[in-house]
Every structure is written in structure tokens, then in C-alpha cells.
Amino acid sequence: MDDKLLLQMIQDVTDSLYRSELIPNQMIISDQTVLLGIGSSIDSIAFITLFSEMEDRLSSFLGKEVFIDFNRLHDFNPEKSNLSVAIMIAFIKDTFFGRADIG
């Protein structure tokens, strides 16, 4: 799975969050978009929903049930105070596809 596909998956999930009114504004997702921390427009409930939806979509793509371990993601993240889309993508690639390309 490449970065573009994962970026689009995150975009699709945030679009869904917007349509269901879990986030107040539609987001344009880029590598620099902050998902958690200062500068994020996603509250805690929307963030958990984002995680859950990403797990569902990755499970469907891989044909097996997967779970995103938030503690491992936190340890993987060099910026501990913020979680960007780029770090989320790198973590997913590292965890489920055995490689990470952190810019």
C-alpha cells in the first residue's frame, strides 16, 4: 500500500466524520495535517472514530482483522505532542506492511 492510497483513506474517513457531524469543518488532508494535538480540528470522540474507521478499512483491504495500537503509535511518533498524517501513514506502513518511509 502506498502513501497516496493511505492519504486518500484518511481523507475519506475525515469526509465521513464531517458528513456525520463529528467534526465541524471539512478537512483537506495532507502529510502535515495534525490529527491529534495542537492544531488539530478533531476532538477525542472524532479521533477514536477515525481510528476505528481506519482499522475497518485496513481490515477490509488486507482481508484480515487489524488493530491500530495507540500505545505503539505514540512510541513510534518522534513528535509525541502531535500526531501528523505523515506519522500515521508511516506507522501503518511499518506495522501492517513491514516498512516505513518517514520524510
Secondary structure as GFF3:
##gff-version 3
##sequence-region A 1 103
A	DSSP	alpha_helix	3	19	.	.	.	ID=ss1
A	DSSP	beta_strand	34	36	.	.	.	ID=ss2
A	DSSP	alpha_helix	44	62	.	.	.	ID=ss3
A	DSSP	alpha_helix	70	76	.	.	.	ID=ss4
A	DSSP	beta_strand	83	84	.	.	.	ID=ss5
A	DSSP	alpha_helix	85	97	.	.	.	ID=ss6
###
